[in-house]
């Protein structure tokens, strides 16, 4: 708690003398800190927003970047704005799927989930092309090749990279992510990232639903792109 008290305060206030520092007491870590227990700083001039709520000192120091209202899928857009939002619908969609053979037990489960999700969304089996590649590093090249044919509305990329004892993990995971993004940016075809990057196999098995999630993401983005093209065509006429 008092780790930063000995550091300069960027010239905003004079440095407290030694006697004043000795008066600063660190709150008991076993109980939530009350406002009276905090060291006296400039912040005391501003009253807390929720004075009646006791917050542990350690937790209160952490930045509150997101709360329950920011949970995934809970986005609220004010009325009066034009909104183009995609739906994960497979009607009249052709989908390319690239999947790594490495860690095949994991990627096979990802593939099964993605194909089931595509079928539920209305994508016929005849409209899906699956390309297996050696590993996650090769996924971007296959995704780029599929996207450049212009036959597919979207691409789903599936792989599993599990951390090992060497920096190989960081290299493969980073290149797979940046390469798949580049494939989408250069071709204008949405490429969904369904590559697991985990510390161990247990974490990977707990995230096998990411295959289905990637399929939904790809279809939703394909629908957004379709709406954008339609809107641009209407505006041109």
Backbone bond lengths (Angstrom), bond angles and torsions (degrees), N, CA, C in turn:
res aa  C-N    CA-C-N  psi(-1)  N-CA   C-N-CA  omega(-1)  CA-C   N-CA-C  phi
1 X - - - 1.443 - - 1.522 111.99 -
2 X 1.359 119.89 -44.19 1.456 121.15 -174.94 1.508 111.95 -98.18
3 X 1.345 116.48 21.79 1.460 120.26 -176.40 1.509 112.00 -62.56
4 X 1.334 117.40 -35.49 1.462 119.90 -175.48 1.485 114.67 -91.79
5 X 1.375 120.87 1.65 1.444 121.59 -174.30 1.516 112.64 -70.02
6 X 1.371 117.56 -27.39 1.458 120.59 -178.15 1.518 112.09 -84.70
7 X 1.356 117.31 -3.54 1.456 119.95 -177.75 1.525 110.07 -87.65
8 X 1.351 118.56 150.09 1.479 121.01 176.17 1.511 110.42 -60.23
9 X 1.321 116.79 147.48 1.460 122.32 -178.36 1.527 111.33 -99.95
10 X 1.342 116.78 38.40 1.472 122.98 173.35 1.521 111.68 57.29
11 X 1.367 117.35 25.53 1.450 119.50 175.58 1.500 114.79 78.79
12 X 1.348 118.54 5.93 1.459 119.67 -177.94 1.520 111.34 -75.67
13 X 1.316 117.67 -35.02 1.457 121.45 178.49 1.507 108.04 -137.27
14 X 1.326 117.90 155.43 1.469 119.13 177.74 1.509 111.32 -63.98
15 X 1.335 115.76 151.74 1.459 120.95 178.43 1.513 109.06 -67.11
16 X 1.347 120.26 126.89 1.454 121.47 179.19 1.511 110.27 -64.91
17 X 1.331 115.60 144.34 1.456 118.55 -179.85 1.519 110.09 -72.97
18 X 1.353 115.25 171.28 1.453 120.29 -174.67 1.508 112.00 -62.05
19 X 1.349 116.73 -38.74 1.461 118.92 -178.96 1.514 111.29 -64.06
20 X 1.343 117.35 -38.02 1.467 120.39 -179.97 1.523 110.87 -65.53
21 X 1.369 116.85 -36.75 1.454 119.94 179.89 1.516 111.52 -64.18
22 X 1.330 115.91 -35.98 1.454 118.10 -179.44 1.516 112.23 -66.29
23 X 1.347 115.83 -23.79 1.459 118.99 -179.83 1.507 112.76 -76.43
24 X 1.348 116.83 -17.20 1.461 119.78 -177.83 1.517 109.32 -77.02
25 X 1.300 116.99 121.38 1.453 122.45 -178.08 1.525 109.49 -108.74
26 X 1.300 116.26 138.67 1.461 120.50 176.86 1.518 109.70 -81.12
27 X 1.348 118.17 130.87 1.466 120.79 -179.05 1.517 111.33 -61.22
28 X 1.314 114.60 151.86 1.463 121.04 175.61 1.517 109.34 -63.92
29 X 1.355 117.35 118.60 1.468 121.16 -176.65 1.509 112.34 -68.42
30 X 1.340 117.59 -12.24 1.465 119.13 -177.72 1.509 112.68 -81.72
31 X 1.357 118.05 -13.51 1.454 121.03 -179.49 1.517 109.23 -129.30
32 X 1.342 117.74 150.80 1.460 120.09 176.31 1.517 110.58 -59.17
33 X 1.318 116.76 138.70 1.459 120.97 -178.81 1.512 110.21 -74.88
34 X 1.326 116.32 132.40 1.459 121.98 174.50 1.518 108.42 -90.95
35 X 1.325 118.28 157.42 1.463 120.36 -179.19 1.519 113.09 -53.75
36 X 1.383 119.01 -35.15 1.457 120.73 -178.27 1.517 112.34 -69.20
37 X 1.352 117.54 -19.69 1.455 120.59 -177.52 1.518 112.84 -84.56
38 X 1.335 117.60 -14.58 1.457 119.58 -174.41 1.532 110.53 -72.15
39 X 1.348 116.85 150.73 1.462 119.08 174.56 1.517 110.10 -61.36
40 X 1.298 116.82 147.15 1.457 121.52 -177.28 1.508 109.57 -76.27
41 X 1.311 117.93 115.34 1.460 123.16 179.62 1.510 108.81 -135.54
42 X 1.351 114.18 179.51 1.459 118.49 178.60 1.515 111.44 -61.63
43 X 1.369 117.72 -27.23 1.459 121.23 -176.13 1.506 112.42 -63.52
44 X 1.386 118.21 -19.14 1.450 118.95 -178.13 1.515 111.92 -69.95
45 X 1.345 116.45 -16.74 1.464 118.74 179.74 1.511 111.56 -69.42
46 X 1.346 117.57 -20.50 1.448 121.06 -179.59 1.509 109.68 -105.69
47 X 1.330 119.27 122.20 1.468 121.23 -179.21 1.513 110.52 -67.59
48 X 1.327 115.90 146.36 1.461 121.17 177.04 1.508 109.84 -68.83
49 X 1.335 115.55 150.67 1.459 119.83 -178.14 1.523 111.54 -68.24
50 X 1.315 117.39 -39.25 1.462 121.18 -179.26 1.517 108.52 -118.46
51 X 1.339 116.74 81.83 1.445 120.18 -175.45 1.512 111.97 -68.25
52 X 1.339 117.97 -24.79 1.448 120.16 -176.54 1.502 113.91 -84.77
53 X 1.332 117.71 -2.66 1.455 120.82 -175.85 1.514 109.85 -104.53
54 X 1.328 116.81 121.90 1.458 121.78 178.15 1.512 109.45 -83.62
55 X 1.325 116.48 125.23 1.460 121.42 -179.21 1.510 108.62 -123.20
56 X 1.337 119.08 129.64 1.460 120.09 176.66 1.511 111.21 -54.95
57 X 1.336 115.50 140.47 1.462 119.82 -174.98 1.507 111.86 -56.89
58 X 1.352 117.76 -44.27 1.454 119.47 -178.40 1.509 111.65 -62.03
59 X 1.325 116.74 -41.34 1.463 120.26 -178.72 1.509 111.08 -69.68
60 X 1.344 116.90 -35.14 1.454 120.87 -177.21 1.518 111.53 -67.49
61 X 1.343 117.18 -24.70 1.451 119.57 -178.98 1.520 112.28 -79.82
62 X 1.325 118.72 -16.39 1.459 121.06 -177.80 1.520 110.49 -77.09
63 X 1.330 119.22 140.18 1.469 120.58 176.77 1.508 111.01 -66.79
64 X 1.314 117.16 134.03 1.463 121.37 179.44 1.520 108.60 -91.93
65 X 1.328 115.74 84.09 1.458 121.06 -175.36 1.511 112.69 -78.04
66 X 1.338 117.63 -27.44 1.443 119.30 -178.52 1.517 108.48 -153.57
67 X 1.291 116.48 147.52 1.448 122.17 179.13 1.502 110.06 -124.84
68 X 1.334 116.86 -175.13 1.466 120.08 -178.75 1.525 112.83 -57.63
69 X 1.342 116.80 -30.16 1.459 118.16 -177.96 1.517 112.37 -73.00
70 X 1.322 117.24 -10.54 1.456 121.00 179.83 1.519 112.14 -100.39
71 X 1.304 117.34 18.27 1.457 120.33 -179.57 1.523 109.90 -63.14
72 X 1.312 115.43 153.14 1.466 120.73 -178.81 1.520 110.86 -56.82
73 X 1.318 116.33 134.14 1.453 120.70 177.82 1.512 114.18 87.23
74 X 1.341 117.98 0.00 1.459 120.86 -176.34 1.523 111.20 -108.15
75 X 1.327 116.02 32.72 1.459 120.45 179.93 1.522 110.44 -75.23
76 X 1.332 116.56 132.55 1.464 122.17 177.83 1.518 109.36 -118.92
77 X 1.313 116.57 124.28 1.459 122.18 -179.76 1.521 107.99 -107.59
78 X 1.335 118.06 128.48 1.468 120.21 -179.09 1.522 111.69 -58.99
79 X 1.321 115.85 151.94 1.466 121.50 178.22 1.522 110.57 -66.28
80 X 1.319 115.24 154.77 1.453 121.01 174.57 1.520 114.81 97.43
81 X 1.336 118.04 -4.38 1.462 121.40 -179.57 1.524 110.40 -106.06
82 X 1.336 115.28 145.95 1.447 119.21 174.18 1.526 109.99 -71.62
83 X 1.308 117.48 133.01 1.461 121.96 -177.47 1.523 109.74 -130.18
84 X 1.311 116.02 130.13 1.461 121.33 172.09 1.516 106.76 -114.07
85 X 1.302 116.42 110.57 1.457 121.55 -176.76 1.521 110.15 -125.39
86 X 1.316 115.86 130.79 1.453 120.16 -177.04 1.515 113.04 -83.65
87 X 1.315 115.16 156.23 1.457 122.67 175.22 1.530 108.42 -117.78
88 X 1.326 117.74 138.86 1.473 119.84 179.00 1.519 112.01 -75.29
89 X 1.323 115.74 63.57 1.458 121.27 -178.89 1.524 109.60 -105.95
90 X 1.318 116.01 137.10 1.453 120.31 -177.86 1.510 114.48 -99.24
91 X 1.312 116.98 9.40 1.463 120.25 -179.13 1.525 110.36 -60.06
92 X 1.318 115.70 124.68 1.459 122.64 178.72 1.525 112.28 57.80
93 X 1.322 116.66 32.78 1.464 120.45 179.19 1.531 109.72 -111.53
94 X 1.319 115.59 137.41 1.460 121.73 169.12 1.521 106.72 -107.31
95 X 1.330 116.18 132.26 1.459 120.56 -173.10 1.522 110.23 -125.41
96 X 1.324 116.31 132.74 1.448 121.75 173.47 1.523 109.90 -100.69
97 X 1.312 116.17 137.81 1.464 121.35 179.36 1.519 108.42 -124.44
98 X 1.322 116.53 123.20 1.456 121.00 174.28 1.525 107.47 -111.27
99 X 1.330 116.35 131.54 1.463 120.60 -174.00 1.525 109.79 -138.13
100 X 1.334 115.52 136.44 1.463 121.08 -179.72 1.528 110.84 -81.63
101 X 1.330 116.14 138.97 1.464 120.32 175.90 1.530 111.72 -79.32
102 X 1.335 117.15 -26.06 1.455 120.27 -179.74 1.531 109.36 -64.20
103 X 1.328 116.81 137.57 1.469 121.93 -171.00 1.524 109.53 58.45
104 X 1.332 114.26 45.90 1.458 120.91 -172.57 1.516 115.55 -57.82
105 X 1.321 118.00 -29.85 1.460 119.13 178.54 1.531 110.89 -64.08
106 X 1.329 115.57 -35.41 1.464 120.57 178.42 1.527 110.81 -79.52
107 X 1.329 116.79 -46.70 1.464 119.01 -177.04 1.529 111.18 -69.01
108 X 1.332 116.69 -28.92 1.461 119.25 175.89 1.521 111.29 -63.72
109 X 1.338 116.06 -39.39 1.468 119.80 177.28 1.530 110.89 -68.34
110 X 1.333 116.58 -38.19 1.468 119.71 175.90 1.528 110.62 -61.76
111 X 1.333 115.89 -42.95 1.457 120.59 -179.79 1.527 111.25 -63.56
112 X 1.331 116.55 -43.91 1.460 119.87 179.60 1.524 110.84 -60.14
113 X 1.327 116.63 -42.33 1.462 119.99 178.87 1.518 112.21 -65.31
114 X 1.342 116.39 -40.50 1.463 120.03 179.71 1.527 111.54 -65.85
115 X 1.333 116.66 -44.10 1.471 120.10 -179.13 1.529 111.24 -66.12
116 X 1.325 117.19 -38.79 1.465 120.09 176.72 1.517 110.67 -62.89
117 X 1.328 116.32 -40.96 1.462 120.18 -179.41 1.526 111.03 -67.39
118 X 1.317 117.41 -39.65 1.458 120.59 177.67 1.528 110.90 -63.11
119 X 1.323 115.99 -40.03 1.462 119.71 178.46 1.524 111.20 -64.95
120 X 1.337 116.34 -42.11 1.469 119.72 177.54 1.522 111.57 -62.94
121 X 1.326 116.28 -31.68 1.459 120.23 -179.11 1.520 113.08 -80.67
122 X 1.321 117.14 -4.83 1.455 120.00 176.69 1.510 115.29 100.52
123 X 1.333 117.47 11.16 1.466 120.23 177.30 1.526 108.37 -86.13
124 X 1.318 117.23 120.01 1.456 121.08 179.62 1.520 111.72 -71.81
125 X 1.317 116.08 153.47 1.464 119.56 -179.79 1.520 111.90 -59.53
126 X 1.327 116.03 -33.55 1.458 119.57 -179.06 1.533 111.85 -68.59
127 X 1.338 116.61 -16.10 1.467 120.76 -178.72 1.525 112.21 -96.28
128 X 1.328 117.40 4.82 1.469 121.67 -178.14 1.532 109.55 -114.66
129 X 1.324 115.61 130.52 1.465 121.32 175.04 1.518 108.35 -117.73
130 X 1.329 116.84 126.47 1.464 122.44 -179.41 1.524 109.36 -108.88
131 X 1.314 116.75 127.56 1.460 121.61 177.64 1.522 108.98 -120.61
132 X 1.341 118.15 107.80 1.471 120.71 173.45 1.531 109.75 -77.10
133 X 1.337 116.37 141.48 1.463 122.02 176.84 1.530 107.86 -130.71
134 X 1.333 118.08 162.61 1.465 119.44 -175.31 1.521 115.13 -56.12
135 X 1.339 117.34 -46.38 1.459 119.61 -176.71 1.514 111.96 -154.86
136 X 1.330 115.84 -176.16 1.462 120.50 -177.72 1.525 112.19 -64.72
137 X 1.329 116.99 -29.42 1.461 120.45 -179.64 1.524 111.81 -62.91
138 X 1.337 116.69 -29.55 1.469 121.07 -178.46 1.529 113.15 -87.63
139 X 1.314 118.00 -7.30 1.465 120.41 -177.59 1.536 113.20 -59.36
140 X 1.341 119.68 -44.40 1.463 118.88 -178.73 1.525 113.64 -60.18
141 X 1.327 116.90 -39.99 1.469 119.82 -179.45 1.522 110.77 -63.79
142 X 1.334 116.85 -43.72 1.461 120.02 178.90 1.519 111.24 -67.11
143 X 1.328 116.90 -39.93 1.469 120.20 178.85 1.531 110.83 -63.45
144 X 1.332 115.95 -41.81 1.467 120.01 178.56 1.524 110.73 -62.45
145 X 1.326 116.80 -43.36 1.456 120.57 -179.30 1.529 111.16 -62.60
146 X 1.330 116.66 -43.56 1.466 119.82 178.07 1.523 111.31 -63.59
147 X 1.334 116.24 -45.55 1.458 119.92 -176.26 1.531 111.66 -63.79
148 X 1.318 116.51 -35.52 1.469 119.74 -176.97 1.528 112.93 -71.12
149 X 1.315 117.93 -16.74 1.467 119.05 176.72 1.521 112.00 -71.03
150 X 1.334 116.76 -19.20 1.467 123.12 -179.60 1.528 111.94 64.32
151 X 1.306 117.69 17.39 1.465 121.01 178.66 1.521 111.92 -92.83
152 X 1.336 116.68 -11.68 1.459 119.70 -171.04 1.525 110.93 -118.75
153 X 1.317 114.99 138.33 1.466 120.46 178.94 1.521 111.19 -73.90
154 X 1.336 116.70 -29.79 1.451 120.96 -178.83 1.518 109.68 -160.92
155 X 1.329 114.93 165.29 1.464 121.99 -179.12 1.528 108.22 -125.91
156 X 1.337 115.58 138.36 1.454 121.49 174.50 1.529 107.88 -113.47
157 X 1.339 117.13 122.48 1.464 121.76 -179.18 1.524 109.36 -108.73
158 X 1.330 116.85 126.71 1.459 122.14 -174.66 1.529 110.38 -127.31
159 X 1.324 115.81 133.68 1.455 120.82 178.10 1.513 110.04 -165.38
160 X 1.333 116.01 173.11 1.463 121.33 179.16 1.519 108.35 -144.29
161 X 1.323 115.99 115.16 1.458 122.16 179.24 1.527 107.06 -115.93
162 X 1.336 116.43 114.25 1.457 121.63 -177.57 1.530 108.64 -107.27
163 X 1.324 116.02 133.96 1.464 121.06 -175.85 1.534 111.48 -60.45
164 X 1.314 115.50 137.87 1.458 120.86 176.27 1.518 110.79 -117.98
165 X 1.326 116.54 -152.07 1.457 121.15 -175.98 1.524 112.63 -97.31
166 X 1.327 117.85 2.46 1.458 121.10 -178.90 1.527 109.61 -126.98
167 X 1.336 117.96 168.69 1.473 121.38 178.65 1.525 113.81 -68.79
168 X 1.321 117.83 0.80 1.459 121.07 -179.06 1.526 111.26 -55.03
169 X 1.319 117.28 -36.12 1.466 122.09 -179.59 1.533 110.79 -57.69
170 X 1.347 116.24 -51.88 1.456 119.87 -177.97 1.525 111.87 -61.58
171 X 1.320 115.75 -39.64 1.469 120.17 -179.42 1.523 110.91 -62.75
172 X 1.323 117.03 -51.91 1.466 120.44 -176.76 1.524 111.35 -65.72
173 X 1.331 117.39 -45.84 1.462 120.48 -178.23 1.522 111.24 -61.83
174 X 1.333 116.19 -43.74 1.466 120.28 -178.88 1.525 111.83 -65.92
175 X 1.318 116.58 -45.89 1.464 119.73 -178.41 1.521 112.08 -68.33
176 X 1.320 117.01 -35.07 1.462 119.68 177.19 1.527 110.43 -64.18
177 X 1.320 116.89 -44.78 1.464 120.83 -178.61 1.524 111.63 -65.27
178 X 1.342 116.34 -50.02 1.467 119.18 -177.63 1.526 111.39 -68.13
179 X 1.330 117.06 -36.75 1.462 119.70 -179.89 1.514 112.82 -67.32
180 X 1.323 117.31 -40.04 1.468 120.41 178.58 1.526 110.98 -67.76
181 X 1.323 116.18 -38.11 1.463 118.47 175.95 1.525 110.91 -63.75
182 X 1.325 116.30 -41.02 1.464 120.58 179.30 1.524 110.90 -63.14
183 X 1.326 117.46 -38.26 1.460 120.44 179.26 1.525 110.60 -60.32
184 X 1.315 116.55 -41.74 1.462 119.56 178.39 1.519 112.51 -69.63
185 X 1.331 116.29 -41.37 1.461 120.18 -177.99 1.527 111.67 -66.22
186 X 1.328 116.97 -39.62 1.465 120.00 -175.61 1.526 112.75 -77.77
187 X 1.311 117.71 -28.36 1.470 120.06 -175.90 1.526 113.34 -103.31
188 X 1.323 117.24 -18.60 1.462 119.61 -176.14 1.517 113.08 76.51
189 X 1.314 117.46 10.61 1.466 122.16 177.14 1.529 107.95 -102.63
190 X 1.324 119.30 125.64 1.463 120.33 -178.98 1.527 111.81 -60.34
191 X 1.315 116.05 132.50 1.456 122.52 177.01 1.531 107.73 -121.28
192 X 1.321 116.95 115.46 1.463 121.53 -177.80 1.518 110.38 -89.44
193 X 1.318 116.02 136.00 1.467 122.72 -176.08 1.523 109.53 -92.84
194 X 1.329 115.82 105.13 1.459 121.29 178.13 1.514 110.92 -117.88
195 X 1.334 116.40 41.75 1.458 122.12 -178.11 1.524 108.85 -102.75
196 X 1.320 116.51 119.83 1.463 120.71 177.05 1.521 109.57 -78.05
197 X 1.320 117.33 133.48 1.464 122.53 175.10 1.522 106.51 -128.85
198 X 1.311 117.05 96.94 1.456 121.70 -170.94 1.525 111.44 -127.32
199 X 1.336 115.31 164.56 1.457 120.98 179.67 1.525 112.40 -77.54
200 X 1.327 116.75 -26.85 1.457 119.52 -177.74 1.528 109.75 -154.44
201 X 1.325 115.46 171.67 1.461 120.52 -176.80 1.527 111.58 -67.68
202 X 1.319 117.17 -32.53 1.466 120.10 179.78 1.524 110.88 -61.28
203 X 1.326 116.68 -43.43 1.460 120.25 177.30 1.528 110.87 -63.04
204 X 1.320 116.69 -38.52 1.461 120.63 179.61 1.526 111.00 -64.03
205 X 1.327 116.89 -43.58 1.464 120.28 -179.06 1.535 111.50 -64.63
206 X 1.309 116.29 -28.73 1.464 119.61 178.68 1.531 111.91 -76.15
207 X 1.336 117.08 -6.88 1.465 120.93 -176.26 1.525 112.78 -122.32
208 X 1.306 116.99 23.24 1.456 120.10 -178.00 1.524 112.94 -69.07
209 X 1.336 117.52 -12.27 1.460 119.97 175.36 1.528 112.09 -73.19
210 X 1.331 116.93 -5.84 1.462 120.01 -179.92 1.524 112.01 -67.41
211 X 1.325 117.71 -19.55 1.459 118.93 175.71 1.520 111.07 -66.16
212 X 1.324 116.46 -47.44 1.462 120.81 176.89 1.523 110.68 -64.43
213 X 1.322 116.32 -38.80 1.464 120.06 179.61 1.525 111.37 -63.09
214 X 1.328 116.57 -40.97 1.470 120.25 178.48 1.522 110.93 -64.34
215 X 1.330 117.45 -37.81 1.462 120.85 178.38 1.525 110.53 -63.44
216 X 1.324 117.35 -43.61 1.473 120.36 178.25 1.523 111.03 -63.97
217 X 1.335 115.23 -41.53 1.467 119.15 179.58 1.517 111.20 -61.28
218 X 1.331 116.69 -44.15 1.464 120.55 -179.48 1.526 111.28 -61.54
219 X 1.328 117.17 -44.44 1.464 120.63 -179.46 1.531 111.06 -66.59
220 X 1.319 116.51 -39.35 1.463 119.41 179.81 1.525 111.10 -64.30
221 X 1.331 116.45 -43.76 1.459 119.27 179.33 1.523 111.51 -68.09
222 X 1.331 117.38 -34.50 1.465 120.04 176.39 1.523 110.39 -62.79
223 X 1.324 116.74 -38.46 1.458 120.40 178.59 1.524 111.25 -67.67
224 X 1.345 116.58 -39.81 1.468 120.31 176.52 1.525 110.55 -60.37
225 X 1.330 116.86 -46.43 1.465 120.15 -179.92 1.526 111.18 -62.37
226 X 1.338 116.17 -38.55 1.455 120.05 179.36 1.526 110.66 -64.06
227 X 1.318 116.61 -42.80 1.464 120.08 178.40 1.525 111.84 -65.07
228 X 1.325 116.01 -38.80 1.465 119.39 178.99 1.527 111.44 -64.02
229 X 1.333 115.92 -42.06 1.470 118.80 178.28 1.531 111.06 -64.65
230 X 1.329 115.77 -40.53 1.460 119.60 178.74 1.526 110.72 -63.72
231 X 1.338 116.62 -41.78 1.455 120.17 -179.85 1.533 110.87 -65.90
232 X 1.343 116.47 -39.00 1.453 120.12 179.40 1.526 110.38 -65.96
233 X 1.342 116.65 -39.03 1.455 120.18 178.94 1.515 112.00 -66.01
234 X 1.315 117.04 -39.27 1.473 121.37 178.14 1.507 110.62 -65.08
235 X 1.355 116.32 -41.52 1.451 120.13 -179.54 1.522 110.96 -65.57
236 X 1.339 117.05 -34.61 1.460 120.76 -178.33 1.511 112.58 -68.65
237 X 1.331 117.03 -30.83 1.456 120.02 -179.79 1.517 111.05 -83.96
